[in-house]
Amino acid sequence: MSESIKEIKAKLEKVTSKSDPFLLQCATDERKGVQKLVLQKEKWFKKQEVLEEQFLEMMKYENTLYAKGIDLIAGIDEVGRGPLAGPVVSAAVILPHDFHALGLTDSKKLSEKKRESYYEHILENALAVGVGIIGREAIDSLNIYQATRKAMESAIRELEREPDYLLIDAMKLPNVSIPQLDIISGDAKSISIAAASIVAKVTRDRLMKKLGEKFPEYGFEKHMGYGTKEHLEAIEKHGIIDEHRRSFSPIKEYVES
């Protein structure tokens, strides 16, 4: 083999099959650098196998419904129930039967860079995406649980195609007549719900970053409205803004003091 280690590395990065002739050829190359690259590629294949198994496991709800002739399945999730400021955001996502995205899972388990990448992949491949945003005033007047329901219902209405079935992360929607199943920790068990969690998380984070630009003294782009030490200190120093939830402690106590 006449290629340099650098050239071989570049070629191996494009290899996706264990039976690839170039990979098999590399396995016979006695150079330590090449053998190291082959070993790294073998580890990559093992990791891919684990991710494939995880993806298949997260497709079990969808595949069960597909087998029953249920075609359009919407995964639904929300982000923003716990923060002291900002909206609660829900997303509804209908994926095609052949959707594929290894490593896609609960948005909280992924880095921002990976969330952004999956977000673009989902928008490019989904059959329909709907987003529901419920602001601070409605959260304070309804309570966060009911506001979350309202956000989910809004996300469903925003879908360009009406789903046949709903898979929802730990929430029942009695006002929605579509057949549904609520799944505890659904964003880690259903690929459709995981996709919805990504869309909701990226959407809300972008809104909070814009709020951070408008009110830089609060650092919203860092904590996304959650009650971090930095956020609480900013409230103590600068007071509250309209986006702060009056029904949440310690904002409630701050307003009443």
Secondary structure, DSSP 8 states (H G I E B T S, - for coil): --S-HHHHHHHHTT---TT-HHHHHHHT---HHHHHHHHHHHHHHHHHHHHHHHHHHHTHHHHHHHHTT---EEEEEEE-SS-SBS-EEEEEEE--TT---TT---GGGS-HHHHHHHHHHHHHH-SEEEEEEE-HHHHHHH-HHHHHHHHHHHHHHT-SS--SEEEEES---TT--S-EEEETTGGGT-HHHHHHHHHHHHHHHHHHHHHHHHSGGG-HHHHTT---HHHHHHHHHH---TTB-TTSTTHHHHHH-
